[in-house]
Amino acid sequence: MSAWIKMISDEDADEALLDTLKLARTPHGTVDNVMRVHSLRPNTMRGHVVLYRAALHDDANTLPTWLQETISSYVSILNDCPYSLANHWANARHLIGDDARADKIEKALQDHRPEDAFDGAELALLRYTEKLTLCPAAMIKADVDALSEAGVDDGQILEANQIIGYFNYVNRCLNGLGVTTEGDIVGYYAKT
């Protein structure tokens, strides 16, 4: 466990915190530092878990999961958040399932040039991601219209908006508290 503030271990947790830690457990059976950093205030951990799962792991989402993870990764690159990038790029790479394609996408995102790897609706979503992350006060209706014109439906626009908003929130939480991946299992998917 690593952060600039105290994080309470399972062994030192009271019943209320243990209940919240149970909710926050990953498929690996662990509690990642991104959630454990809330251990001094379990209600914010509970809210964070619910928001995270609703934004990124909801079965009702129709954007492809690899693209959701790629959007997450791009926000994390733009915010220079190594924690989120390590986890969500590992997920995106796994879901893309093609190392050459993943390498091309990673380079394009790192260079802030999504047009080098994307076109159409995917490129429109990544441009929206960049503007909403870096210039939120400059957003205008035309930014959403561009998504619609590229074939992104309103539900998918909302999905992307919520993913972008969530990762801007969590990147600031992680960077602001010095949270690292030390002790975490990086990535959602089991290595095979």
N, C-alpha and C positions, 0 to 999 in steps of 0.2 A: 504494500500500500504506500502510495506516495502522493503527497499534496503539501501545500504550505500551511494547512490547518489540520487539526486533529481529526482522524477518522476512527470510528469505534469498530473494533473487531467483533465477530460473531460471539466470541467467548466473553466479551465485556458488555454485550448488549442486554438491555432489559427486555421484558416481554413485548412491549409496544414496538420497539425497534426490531426485534426478531421477526415480528409479524410483517413489518414493512420490508425487511431484508428478504423474506420468503417471496414476496411479490416481485422483488427486483432480481431474483436469481435468473441467470442466463440458462440457455439449454445445456451449458457445461456444468451447471450446478453451482456456479460461483457468483459473486456480486462484484461487478466491475467497479473500478475507482470512480468512473463517471457518476455512478449512483451512490457508492459508499461515501463520497465526499459530502453527501447530505445527511450523514448519520447523526449529526448533532441536532438536526431538525427533520425528523422522519416524515412530517407532512409534506415538505418540499420534495423529498425522495418519492413519496407516493404520487404526487402530482406529476413529477418528472417522468416516472415510469409510464403512467397512463398517457401523457402527451406523446412520448417517444413511440409507444406502440401504436397509437392512433395515427400518427403522422407517417410512420415508415413501415410498420408491419401489419397493416390492416388488410384483411382479405378483400375488402370492397375496393381497394385501390386498383385502377386499371392500367396505370403506367407500368411498363415492365419493371420487375424488381431490380434488374441490373441498372436500368436508367435511374431509378430512385436512388440507388447507392452511388451512381455517378454524379447525380446532382448534389447529393450529400457531400461527396468528396470535393466537388468544385467549390462549394461554399467553404469547406474547411481549408482548401488551398488559398482561397481569396482572403480568409481570415488568419492565415498562418497558424492553424491549430493542428499541431502534430498528433495529438491524441485522437481526435475524430478522424483525421486523414488515415492514420495507421489502421484503424478498425474498418472504416467504410470503404477505403480503397481495396483492402484485402477482400471484402465482401464483393465489391464490384468486379474485381479481377476474377474471382472464383465464378461468379455468375456469367460473366462474358464468355468464359471458357475457351478463349483463344488468346494465347500469350502475345502473338504478334499484334492482334487488334488491340488488346489491353495496353501494350507498350505504346502504340500510336496514340491512343486516347489519353494515357497518362501524360505523355509529352505535350500534347495539345493543351491539356488542362494546366499543366505546370507553366507553360508558356503564355497562358491566358489567351489562347488562340483556338477556341473550340472548333472554329471553321476548318481547321486542319484535319479534323477527324469526323466531323458531323455535317449534315445538311438537313434541310426540311424541318420537320417538327422538333427533332432532337436538338438541332442547332438553335432554333427559336427558344426552346426551353432553357438552354444553357446561357443564351444571351439575357433572357429574363432573370435567370439566377444571378448573373454577374451584376446587372443593374440594381436589382433589389438588394443585393448584399452590400454593394459599394456606394450606391446613391439612392437610398430609399426615399428621400424627400423629392427626388426628381421623377418618380414614377408617374406616368400619365396613362389615360385610357388606351392610347395607341399601343402601349406596351402589351396590354392584354389582347387588343385587336390583332396584333401581329401573331400571337399564339393561335388565335381562332383561324386566321387566314392560313396558317401553316397546317391546320387540321387537328389542333389540340382542342378537345371538347371542354366545356365549362367544368365538369367534374375533375378532369385531369389538370386543368389550370389550378383549381383549388388544391388538389393533391400536391402539385409542385410548390405552390405558394406556402402550404403548411410545412413541407419538408424544408424549404429554404428558411422560413421563419424559425422553425425548430432548431436548425443547425446554427443559425446566427445566435440564438439564445444559448445553446449548449457550448458553442465555441467560446463565447465570452465567459461563461461559468468556468470552463476548464482552464482557459488561459489566465483568468483572473485569480484562480486559486492554485495555480501551479500543479495541476493534476497530470500525472504521467501514467503510462501503461505498465509501470513496474508492478509485477505480480498478477497482471491481467492475462487472460487468454485472448490474444488479439484476433478479431474476426468472429463473426457469428457462426460460420460454417465449419464443421469438423474437417480436419485434414484427412484425406484418404490416401 
